[in-house]
Amino acid sequence: MADGAMAAINSNFLKLKAGYLFPEIARRVKAYGEAHPDLAARIIRCGIGDVTEPLPPAVVKAMHEGVDEMASRESFKGYGPEQGYEFLRQAIVDNQFANLGITADEVFISDGSKCDTGNILDIFGQGNTIAITDPVYPVYVDTNVMAGNTGDADEKGAYAGLLYLECNAANGFVADVPTQKADIIYLCFPNNPTGAVATRDQLESWVKYAKQNDSIILFDAAYEAFIQDPAIPRSIFEIDGARDCAIEFRSFSKNGGFTGVRCAYVVIPKSVTGKASDGSRVPLHQLWSRRHSTKFNGASYPVQKAAAAVFSEDGKKQVAALIEHYMGNAKLLREAASAAGLPVFGGVNAPYVWVGCPKGLSSWDMFDKMLNEAQVVITPGSGFGSAGEGYFRISAFNSRANVEEVCRRLKSLVA
């Protein structure tokens, strides 16, 4: 062995910007709290989209039952199926995809959509043109950087090799289909961070584009439960042809309060295919199944039992109450931002309110102003991409009392 030889790293990680958005926010908030201990107790966090309300009682009951089963030799469960227990996969199909042609063996249970949207890149090769909406959930971009699908970032933080689709007030923060060809397209509706939703016509345009260009749509529907308008599709598979070109990601984190419990799922129809190096068509389902069973040992049995309880009669009522609570918060935040004279988007079919900054302030300026003068944590829009500059996101995941206080502080701060 040569002198000085050492393990080589994945140098793509060195292309990443200094810190992932949310840890950077946490770092700044921690520093502020340490510097102002007298004000630390006043800090209200509306930045990270983390739920605050307790798990639904039906979920807690089911989880207890699952733990009790693990305490008895007769009902103990060891390794479960990597794809997920049949009872949960079937409950998902029956309650979320009825009449859409999805079968239980096309559902893969996991420990989170964040993991899934990043890990899905394992089954795709190099050289794909990847379309990313801007602003966007940072995980989509960063995992592509890590996988070597990009060049370096420019001064605005945009990475060479990605096709950025700008979302702005003029297009309602829903990107138009591009004129150039994309092989993989990330779509998130209801959108994180803007709270925008796509109409049926808009999704039909995307599916049509994907089929014409032999593209794959990666459809993140983690917030579908918050859609209030019955005319807005909750699943990409409500669109004819999507079963041939789309993969959908869903989660129990926001509807069932599982952010700390961890359970989600991916739906990959067997009819979705990609192209091998020899030109043959290969079902993506079989590739993900192989990846899933190799790199993942399955979500725990008590967690999957708890997730299934979300679809019980009591669970449905309790989840609906949680959604109503958070959307009530969103309404109050929208009204407060609007009363403060700021342009407001989202918060109608999503738990995020997307707000324009006061004139002359950047999104990080607004973050600092809210933290230093109002002790409220928001998310700067530029953290989601260059098109997010000039905006900030407020999360409706909080107690009603906290949201009412944030509304008071926001109006007095901006007035």
N, C-alpha and C positions, 0 to 999 in steps of 0.2 A: 504493500500500500504506500502511496506517495506521502511524503512528509507534509503535514498540514492539511491532509484531506479531512473533510467533515461532511455531515449530512447537508444536502442541498435543500433549500426551502422552496415553497411555491411562491415565486416572486410576484405573482399576480396580486397577492395580498398587499404588496408594497404600493400598488396603484390606488388603493383605497384612501379616501380622505381620512383625516386625523381620527375621527371617532364616529361610530354609529350614532345617529341623531339622538335617540332616547337616552343612552348613557351620558351623552354630552349634556343634555338637559338636566339629568340627575346630578351630574357633577356641579353644574352652575347653581342649582338649587341648594345643594349641600354646602357649597362655599358661602352662599348668601346666609344660610341659617347659622353657620358657625361665626360669621362676621357680625350678625345681628341676632344674638340669642334672645333678646327681648321681643323680637318680632317673629321668631321661628314658629311659634304656636299659631300665628295668624295665617300661615301659608296654606292656601287651598290649591290642590293640584287638579288642573283641568287639561293637562298635557297628554300624557300617555293614555291611550284608550283602554284603561283597565277598569273593570266593573267594580262596584263598591257594595252592592247589596248582597245579602246572604243567599246561599244556594236555595232553590225551591225545596220546600219540605218533602215533596215526593222524591226528589233526587237524594236528599239526605237519608230518608228512610231506606231507599234501595241500596245506597252505599253501605249503610249499616248492615243490611241483610247480606250483602256481598262479603263484607268482612267476617260476619258470623259464619258464613259458609266456609271461609278459609280456616276457621278454628276447629273444624271437624274433619276427621279422616274420611268420612263417608262423602262429604260434599266439597272437600278440598280441591282446588284447581292448581295445576302446575302450569307448564307452558301452554298457552292457548294458541289458536291458529293465528299466524302472523297477519293474515288478511282481516282478522276480527271475528268475533263470535257471530254465528249465524243469526242469533236472536236480535242482535243490534243491527246488523246489515239489512235484515228483512224489515225491521221496524223503520229504518231510514227510507227504504224503497216505498213501503206502504204509506208513509206519512209525508214524504217530501217529493217523491217522484211518481206518484200514482198516475197511470195513463200516459207516461212519457217514454215507455219502452225500456226503462232501466231495470236491470235484474240485480239480485243481491250479490252475485259473484262479480259484478262490475264496481262494487263499493269496497274501498280499502280503508280500514280504520287506522288512525294514527294518533300521535300525541300533540298535534297542533298544525294549523294551516301555515304558520310561519315556516315550520320545518318542511312541510310538503311543497310549498311554492319554491323553496330553495332546492330541495332534494330532487325535484322533478328534472332538473338539468342533467342528472346522471344518465338519463336514457336518451339524451340528444347528443349529437356529434358536434364537431367543430365546423365553422364556416357558415352557420346559419345567420341570416339577417334577422335581428331581434328588435321588435317594435315595443317601445315603452311609452306609455302616456306620461306627460309632464304637466303638473306635478304628479308624483307617484309614491306609493309605499316603498321605502328605501330598500327593502329586502330584495325586490325584483332586480334592482340595479346591482347592488353589492354582490349578490350571489353570481351574477353573470361576470362581474369583474373577477371574482375568485376563481371561476371556472375557465378563465382565459378567453372569454368571448368578446373582450373589448381591448382597445388601446388605452392610452393614458387619458386623464381628465384634462380639460382645458381650464382657463381661468374662471369660468362660470361653474365648473364642476361637472360638465357634460363629458361623457366618455366617448372617444372615437370608436366607431364600429356599431354603436347602437342607433336605431332609428327613433328619434324623439318625436312624439306626436303632441303638439302643444294643446293644452286645454286652458281656456280662458273665459272671461265673462261673455265674450261675443258668441262662443259656441256652447254656452251653458255648461262649460267644463266637461263636455263629452267630445272626445276627439273624432274628427272626421276620418273616414277610411283613407289611407295614403294613396298617392298616385303611383308610388313605386312598390315593388314586391317585398313583402316580409314573409319569412318562413315561420316565425314564432311570434305570437302577439299576446301581450299581457293586457287583460281587461279586468277591472275591478268595479263591480256595481252591486249595491250602492257603494259609491266610491270613498275610499280612504286615500286622501284626506278631505276632499272637497264636499262630500255628502251628495254629489250629483247622482242621478239615476239615468239609465238609458231606456228610451221608449222601445216598444216592439219593433217599430220601423227601423230604428237605429241599429238594434241587434240583428235584424234581418239583413241589413246592409253589410254588417261585419261577417255574418255567416256566408253570405253570397261572395264577398271578397275572399274569404278563406278557401272556399271551394274552388273558385276560379284560379287562385294562386297556389293551390296545394299547400295551404298554410295550416298551422295548428293554433287554435285559440286556447290560452290558459286563462280560464274564467274564475276569478276569485269572488265567490258569493258569500263571504264570511258574515256579511251584514244583511242578508236577504230577509231575515225575520223582522227587520225594522221598516220594511216597505209598507206604507199605509195606503197607497193608491192601487186598487185592484187591477188597473190597466197596465201596470208596470210588471214585466216578467220577473219572476224570482229566480228562475233557472235558465241558463243558456239552452237547455234541452227542450224548452218550450218553443224554440224556433226550429222550424222544419230544416233538416239537413245538418243540424248541429251535432247529431250523433256520429257524423262522419268526420268531424274536424275539431271537436272541442273536448277539453278536459275541465272538470269543474271541481273547485275546492270549497269545502264548507267546514264549519266549526261549531262546537258547542260552547265556545268561550264567551261570546257576547249574548246569545239568547238564553243559555242555561247558566251563565255565570261560572264557566269552567276555566277561567284564565289561570287559576291556581291549581286546578284539578287535572287539566290537560286531556282533551279528547277532540278529535276532528276526523275528517274523512275526505278521500279523493274519489271521484267518480270517473272512470275511464271506460267508455263503451268499447266493446270488442271490435267495433267497426272502424275505429280511428286507427289509421296506419301512418307510418313514416317510411322513408326510403333508405334502404341499405346501400352500401358502397357498390354493390353489383347491380343496383337499380331495382331490385325486388322490393315488394311491399311487405312490411312487417307490422303486425298489430302492436300498438304501444302498450296495450293491456298486458301482454305477455312479458314485455320488457320491465314494466313497473312491478309486476308480480314477482319477477326474479330478483329485482333490486330490493323490493320490500322484504322478501323472505330472507335475503342475504344480510341486509344491514339493519333490520328491525325485528325485535322479538315480540312485538304486539303491545298494545295498551293493556294495563292491568285489568283483571276480571272485575274487581269492585267498581272501577271507573266505568267500564263498559256497561255494567249493570245499572249504574247511576245514569249514564247517558240514555239508556233505553227508557228510563222512567220519565224523561223529558216528553216522550210521546204517549204516556199514560193520560187518562182523562184528567186526573188531578194535575199532572205535570203540565199539560197544555194550558190549563187555566192559570196556573202559577207563573208560567213563562209569559203568558199574555199580560199578566199584571206587571211583570218586570219591564216588558217592552213599553207598556203604557207609562210607567214611571219615568223611564229614561227619555221617552219621546216628549213627555210633559216638561222635563228639564230642557230639552232642546228648544221647545217652543218659547220658554222663558228667556233663554239665552239669545235666541233670534230677535225677540222683541226688544231686549235690552240693548243689543248691539245696534239695532235699527234706530232706537230712540236716541242713541248716542251719535247718530248721524253717519254711521259707517255702512258701507255696502255689505249686504249679507247674502250668503248662498248656503245651500244645504240645510240640514236640520229639519226637513219635512218628511223625508223617507229614509233618513239615516241619523245616527246619533252624533254626528259631527256637524258643527256650524263653522263655515268658512267665511272669514271676515276680512274686508279690506282694511289695511292700516290707515291711520290718519295721515293726511298729506305731509310729505317730508320725512316720514319715518320708514326705515327698512323693517323687514320682518323680525330681525334680531334686535333692532332698536325697540320694537314694540314688546318683544319678550322681556328685555331688560326693564322697560318702563312699567310693565304689568307686575313684574317681580319686585322691583325696588320701591314702587310707589303704591301698589295695591296688594302686594303679597299674594298674587294669583299667578299660577304657572299655566302658560299656554304653549302651543307648539308653533315655532316660526315657520312660515310657509316655505322659505327658501331651503329648509331642511328636506323638503320633498322634491327638490329640483328647481332649476332656475326659473321656470314659469310660475313657481310658487312665491317668488319674491313680491313683496307688497301685500301679502296676506298672512293671516294666522289662523290656526285651527283651535277651536274650543271643544273639548269633549263634554258630552252630556252625561257621562258616567260619573255620577256623584249622588250624594244625598240631596233631597229637596232643599233642606236648610242651607247647605253649602252653595247650591246653585243660586238661591235667592240672594245670598250674601254676595256672590260673585257679580250678579246683576247690579246690585247697589254700587259696588266698587267700580265696575266698568263704567256705569253712567256718570258717576262723580269724577272719575279719572279723565274721561275723554271730553266731558262737557266744557 
